[in-house]
Amino acid sequence: MADLKLDSKATINYSDILKSKMGKTGRDWTQIYAIYGMDDWQTPVFLLFHAVVFTILSVLFLLYFNPICYFFEALLPGVPGGAARFAAGFTGSVTALSAVCLFFAAGNIFYSSVSLHWEMAQRMVSVVNDWSTVKHALDVGCGRGILLNAVAMQLKKEGSSGRVVGLDRMKTTVSTLRTAGMEGVQEYVTCRDGDARTLPFADNYFDVVVSAGFLHTVGKEFGQRTAAAAAERMRVLGEVVRVLKHGGVGVVWDLVHVPEYVTRLQELKMEDIRVSERVTAFMVSSHIVSFRKPSQHMVGINEVRLDWRCTNIC
């Protein structure tokens, strides 16, 4: 099969590709949430609860400001009355500001998990120019299947006979297949439980490998900023390269660590490495990085094959 091509328009702005190839997604957050829900709903609920608590406290400071000032004066008898009023006002202001920040954080996490995740999935599938030639695709860390189903819908739209495999370590197979059924693409989707650090697939098997918001979670048991965690992330990236066919395309959307991925992909001699504009997701920076695995060639006398498994990175 001929090499898959990255879209010729896939420059620094992936949103332009989405507009030119996909048009409007036609989904609002209620439709997306009704199908997929959220993988981590506890976090925004936790933040929202504390935002409400801080809001109530700030309103109480406003309504009962004078009694609170008297309380501060009684608590700090040696402090002048003006200082006590300043302390009460400052405490109330910090409480109100904390409530605003917590509301914003809860909203951003909810938006990132639902609407933004859907939008980024559409951008990612638009990177591949011709899905009709794709026979095997893989979504690493598929979760409830937003990106997985976006790939399947693209295969269906292009009339491909291909299939996409969703791999996840959280045993979400039943819920993922249910969402595929709701999207009408269940015949294009299969799911497997597995560890992304040792993908249970043969070398050079997939035409396209994608992953959305997953790689940064690998190795978090070692701490996000440690060398051990970075080594685990690079191991997953090496596995992605290993199972990708020569000439195949990889597309990854992830948080914070994308510069590390770009460096490693350059070390592995990947081609057409492209990075999207910055997008704020889950309160931090995120980017899409796409690349193509070089076409297979004969090894010359003075050449060596690269080890895609990344067993020697730490």
N, C-alpha and C positions, 0 to 999 in steps of 0.2 A: 504494500500500500504506500502511496506517496506520502511524504511528510505532511503532517498537519501544519497549517500556517496560523500564526497570530494575525489578527486583523490588522491590515495595513494602516488603519486609523488609530491603532492602539498606542497613542503617544502618552503624554503625561496626564491627560484628562480623560479618564474612563467614562465620565458622564456624557461626553460627546458621542461616544460609541453607543451608549444606551439609548440616547435620543434618536440617533440615526437608524439604528437597527431594530430596537425593541419598541419604540414609541412609549406611550404612557403605560405603566404597569396595570392600571385599572383596579388597584386594590387600596382600600384604606385600612387603617390599623385594626378596625373592628373585624373586618373579614379575615385578616391575617391571624389575629388573636383567636378567633373562633375556631380556626383549623388547627393551629400549632400551639396555642397557649404559650407558656414560658417554661424554660428549663429551670430557672432559678428565681421563682416568684417570691421566695422568702426575703431576699435582699431588699427589693423595693418596698415590700410591706413593712419590713423592719424600719427602713428609713422614713416611710410615710407616717408610721405610728409616732416616732420620735419628733417628726416635724409638727404633727398635731399637738403633741405635749408642749413643745417649745412655743408654739403659737398661743396656746392657752396661757402659758406662763407670761408671755410678753403682753397679752391683753390684761392680765391681772396686774402687772406692773403699771400699765397705763391707767387702769381704773382706780387703783389703790396706791397711787404714787406717794401721796403725803403720809399715809400710815407706814408705808415701807421706809420712807425717809426717817420717820421717828424710830422705827425699829433699828435702822443702821446707826442712828445717834445713840440709842441705848446700848447697842452692841459694841460701839466704839466711843466710850464716854470721853476720851481725851481728844477726840478729833473734832474740829470746828464743824458747825452745822452745814456750811457750804460744801465742805469735803464729803460729808455724809450724803448730801443730795446728789453730788457728782457721782459717788460710788453707786447709789441706787439707779441713777439715770444710765450710767455706763453698763451696769449689769442688765438692765432692761433692754438696752440697745443691742448688746451682745446676744441676748436671748432671742430677740426678734431677727437679727441677722442669721443666727444659727438655724432658725426655722426656715428662712428663705433658702439657705444653702441646702438643707435637707430635702425640701420640696424639689429643688432643682435636681439634686442627685437622684432622687427617686424617679423623677420624670425622665431624666436622661437615660437611666438604666432600663426603664421600661421601653422607651423609644428605641434604644440600641438593640434590645432583645427582639423587638417585633418589627416595627416599620423599617428601621435602618438595616436590620439583618436581611429583610426581604429585598430592599433596594440594592444592597451590596451583592446579593446573590444574582440579581438581574445583570448587574455590571460584570460580574465574573463570567457568567455564561456568554456574554456578548464579546468576550475577548477572543474566543475560538471562532474562526471565520466560517468553517463549514462543518456543522454537526452531522450532516448526512453521511460522512465517511467514518464517523466514530462508531466502533463496535463494542469497545469496553471502556467504561469510565469508572472512576473511584472517588468517593467523597470520604475523606479521612476526618473522623470526629463528626459524624452526621447529625447527632442530636435528634431532634424531632423531625428533621427532614426538610427545612426550608430550602437550603442549597441543593440537597439531593433531589427534591421534586422539581426545582427549577431546571436542573440538568435533564431530568426525565421529560419535562414538558418541552424542552428544546429538541430532544431526540424525537419526540412524537410530532412536533411541529414540522421538523425537517424530513419526516418520513423515514427515519433511520430504523434499522432492525437491531440497533445496539441496545445495550443494557447498562445500567449504572448500579454499582454496589455501594451501599452505605456501611461504613465500619465505625463502631463506637464501643467504648469500654463500659458504658453505663447500663447495658442491657435494656435498651429502649426499642428493641426490634418490633414489639407488638404495636406500640404507639406510633412508630415511624411508618410501618406498613399501613396503619389506619389512616394517617394523613395522606399517604400516596393514593389510597383508595378514594379519599375525599376529593383529591385533585384529578382523579381519573387517569392516573398513570401507573397503577399497580403492576401492570404487565411489563413495565420497563424497569422495575425496581426490585432489588434483592438486598437483604441486610445480613450483616454478620457481626457477632461480638468478637473483639480482638484488641490486642495491644498495638498501638501505632508504632511503637519502637521496634517491633518485630512483625511486620505485616505478613499475614499468612497467604502470600501470593508469589507466583514465580517471577523471576527477573523479566523485564521488558514485556509486560503483559498488557498494560493499559495504554490506550491512546490519549486519554486525558485524566489527570489527577487534580482534584480541587480540595480545598479545606477552608472553612470559614470560622474564625474566632476560636480556634482549638489549640494551635501549637503552643501558645503562651501558657497553657494550663499544664503542659507536660513537664514533669520534674519539679512541680511546685512544692512537693514534699521536702525538697532540699533548700527551699527559699528561692524567690524569683531572681535575685541578683547574684546568686552563687555560680561558681564555675561548674559545679555538678549539674545544676539545672540547665545551664547553657549547653552542656554536653548532651543532655537528654533531648533537648530541642533539636540539636544538630543531628542526633541519631534519627529522629523522625524525618527530618528533611532528607537525610541520606536514603532512608527507606522509600520516600516518595520518588526520588530520582531512580532508585534501583528498579522499582516496579513499572516505571514509565518506559514506554517503547522509545527506541531511537526515532527522533523526529516528533515525538509526542509533546504535549503542552501541559505544563503545570501552572495552576493559578491558586494563590494563597492570599486570603485576607486575614490579617492578624494585628494584634495590639503591641505597641512599644518596641518589640524586638525585631522588626522588619529589617533594619540596617544589618543585623547579624546574619539574617537569611541571605541578603544580597551578597555579603562578603563570602559566605560559604558557597553559594551558587557560582560565584566567580571562580572560587578555588576549584570547584568541580567542573569547570569549563562549560557551564551551561551557556546557551546562546539566547539572544533577543531578551535579555533581562530588562524588564520595565517596571517602574514603580509609579503608582497613582499619586494624585494629590492627597494631602493630609485630610483625614476625616476624623472628627472627634466621636469616639464610641466608648461607652462605659467610663466616661470622665477622663479618658486618656487619648493619645493620638493613635490612629490606625492607618494602614495603607494596604492596597492590593499590590502584590508583586507577581508578575507572570514571567515565564521563561520557557524555552524549548530545549529539549535534550538533543544533543548533536546526533546527526545521522551516523549510523555505524560505518566504520571504515576498517580496512585491513591494517593490522599492526605491523609497522615497519621494524627494521632491525634495531633501531635506536629508540623505539617508542615503547611505552608501557601502558597497560590498561588502568584506568582509574578504578579504585574500589569504592563503589557507591555506598557501601554499607556503613562507612564512617566509623570503623571500629578503632581507629587510632587517633581520635580527636582529643583525648584527655589522658 
